[in-house]
Amino acid sequence: APHINTDDFEEGPLWNRKSDAEIEKSLLSNGITSDMTVVLYGDDITASARIALILKYAGVEDVRLLDGGFTAWKDAGFEIATGGVDKTP
């Protein structure tokens, strides 16, 4: 799974979402389209949840949060890939 920098979609320190044009640019640069399934996770699910709401706002139809985040994935012993990921839809 590719890394998504939350700074692409929101601005601190209050973490307000960026403009619609900036969100659209970030979606395209991350290879995210409205008709794909996006599963978000992280060490702290809070940031993932914020991005999930922004993606839904932007029209991405199927957005999900991984229950337990990355920690649960690792603890379950599932495979972890490293290296670059092709973001082409």
N, C-alpha and C positions, 0 to 999 in steps of 0.2 A: 504494500500500500504506500502511495506517495505521501510525503509530509506536506501538510498545508499549514503555512504560517498564518496565524490568526490576524497578524498585522495587515494581511492582504484584504481582509474583510471588515475590520473594525479598528478604531483608533483609541488608544489610551489617553489619559489614565482612566476614563470612565467607560471605555470599551463600547462606544456608540458605533453603530454600523456606518460604513462609508457611504458615499453617494451611490445611487443606482448605477451610474456609468462606471464607477470604480469597481463595484461588485461584479458587474457584467464582465469587465476586463479580467478580473481575478478568476472568475468562473472559466473563461476561455483559456487563460494561461495555465490553469490547473486541469484542463481537459474535462470539465464537468458540464454536462448537458442536462436539460430539464427531464429527459426521459430515461436517465440512468439511475441505478440504485447506488447510493452513497452511504457507506458505513463509516461512522466517525468514532474515534477512540483516543485515549490519551492517558497519561499517568493520573491526571486530575480531570474528571469528566466535565467540570464546569466550563472550561474553554470549548470543549467539543459540543456541549449543549448550546452555547452561544452561537457557534458556527452553524449548527443544525437549524436553529431558528432563522438565521440569515439566509441559508440556502432555501428553506421553505418559502420565506418572503420573496426570494428571487425566482420562484417558480419550479424549483427542483421537486419533482413529485414524490420520490421515494427516498427519504432520508432517515437513517437509523443510527442509534447509539449502541455501541457494543457494551452489553451488560457487564459491569466490573472493569471495563477499560482494558488497557494494555497489560496491567498487572494480572488480571484474571486470565488473560490469554497466555501469558508466560507461565503462570502457576499451573495451568492445565497441561502444560507441556506441548502446546501446539508449535508448529514450525514458525520460525522467525527468519524472514528473508532480509538480506542486507544488500546494499548497493543501490544503484539508480533504478528508477522505474520509468517506463515509457508512459507518458501522460496523454498519448494520442487516443481520442475516443474511438 
